[in-house]
Amino acid sequence: MDDKEFEAWTRLAETRRGMATTPEEARFYQGYLLGLQRAHHGEAYLDEAEHQANLAAALDEADPDRRFHGQGYMAGFNAVDPITALGMVL
């Protein structure tokens, strides 16, 4: 992902987070933004332990907030475009 695409997707995800109609959607985009940062900047942004914790959150069945955050993180880290990303988990 080049800088231009990263900046565009960051702006789009921030807009979608601000327009979220549910807390789950807002948490998803918060996680998405973290994952996107990690994908673009690597370990300069999050260390490996933080990265693994965010990935593990996607599987947390007991805590929906944490799960939506983790699913968003995974989508951002895997550079799924921010519009398609939420539809993959809802």
Contacts in CASP RR format, 6 or more apart in sequence:
PFRMAT RR
TARGET T0000
AUTHOR 0000-0000-0000
METHOD contacts of the structure
MODEL  1
MDDKEFEAWTRLAETRRGMATTPEEARFYQGYLLGLQRAHHGEAYLDEAE
HQANLAAALDEADPDRRFHGQGYMAGFNAVDPITALGMVL
1 9 0 8 1.000
1 39 0 8 1.000
1 40 0 8 1.000
1 79 0 8 1.000
6 36 0 8 1.000
6 40 0 8 1.000
9 36 0 8 1.000
9 79 0 8 1.000
9 81 0 8 1.000
9 82 0 8 1.000
10 33 0 8 1.000
10 36 0 8 1.000
12 82 0 8 1.000
12 83 0 8 1.000
13 29 0 8 1.000
13 32 0 8 1.000
13 33 0 8 1.000
13 36 0 8 1.000
13 82 0 8 1.000
14 29 0 8 1.000
14 33 0 8 1.000
16 25 0 8 1.000
16 29 0 8 1.000
16 82 0 8 1.000
16 83 0 8 1.000
16 86 0 8 1.000
17 25 0 8 1.000
17 26 0 8 1.000
17 29 0 8 1.000
17 30 0 8 1.000
17 32 0 8 1.000
17 33 0 8 1.000
18 26 0 8 1.000
18 29 0 8 1.000
20 26 0 8 1.000
20 28 0 8 1.000
20 29 0 8 1.000
23 65 0 8 1.000
24 64 0 8 1.000
24 65 0 8 1.000
24 68 0 8 1.000
25 68 0 8 1.000
25 86 0 8 1.000
27 65 0 8 1.000
27 68 0 8 1.000
27 69 0 8 1.000
28 68 0 8 1.000
28 69 0 8 1.000
28 71 0 8 1.000
28 72 0 8 1.000
28 75 0 8 1.000
28 85 0 8 1.000
28 86 0 8 1.000
28 89 0 8 1.000
29 72 0 8 1.000
29 82 0 8 1.000
29 86 0 8 1.000
30 69 0 8 1.000
31 54 0 8 1.000
31 69 0 8 1.000
31 70 0 8 1.000
31 72 0 8 1.000
31 73 0 8 1.000
31 76 0 8 1.000
32 72 0 8 1.000
32 73 0 8 1.000
32 75 0 8 1.000
32 76 0 8 1.000
32 82 0 8 1.000
32 85 0 8 1.000
33 76 0 8 1.000
34 46 0 8 1.000
34 54 0 8 1.000
34 73 0 8 1.000
34 76 0 8 1.000
35 46 0 8 1.000
35 54 0 8 1.000
35 72 0 8 1.000
35 73 0 8 1.000
35 74 0 8 1.000
35 75 0 8 1.000
35 76 0 8 1.000
35 77 0 8 1.000
36 76 0 8 1.000
36 77 0 8 1.000
36 79 0 8 1.000
37 45 0 8 1.000
37 46 0 8 1.000
38 45 0 8 1.000
38 46 0 8 1.000
38 51 0 8 1.000
38 54 0 8 1.000
38 73 0 8 1.000
38 77 0 8 1.000
39 76 0 8 1.000
39 77 0 8 1.000
39 78 0 8 1.000
39 79 0 8 1.000
43 51 0 8 1.000
46 54 0 8 1.000
51 77 0 8 1.000
54 69 0 8 1.000
54 70 0 8 1.000
54 73 0 8 1.000
54 77 0 8 1.000
55 70 0 8 1.000
55 73 0 8 1.000
55 74 0 8 1.000
55 77 0 8 1.000
57 66 0 8 1.000
57 67 0 8 1.000
57 69 0 8 1.000
57 70 0 8 1.000
57 73 0 8 1.000
58 67 0 8 1.000
58 70 0 8 1.000
58 71 0 8 1.000
58 72 0 8 1.000
58 73 0 8 1.000
58 74 0 8 1.000
59 67 0 8 1.000
60 66 0 8 1.000
60 67 0 8 1.000
60 70 0 8 1.000
61 67 0 8 1.000
68 89 0 8 1.000
71 89 0 8 1.000
72 85 0 8 1.000
72 89 0 8 1.000
75 82 0 8 1.000
75 85 0 8 1.000
75 86 0 8 1.000
75 88 0 8 1.000
75 89 0 8 1.000
76 82 0 8 1.000
76 85 0 8 1.000
80 88 0 8 1.000
END
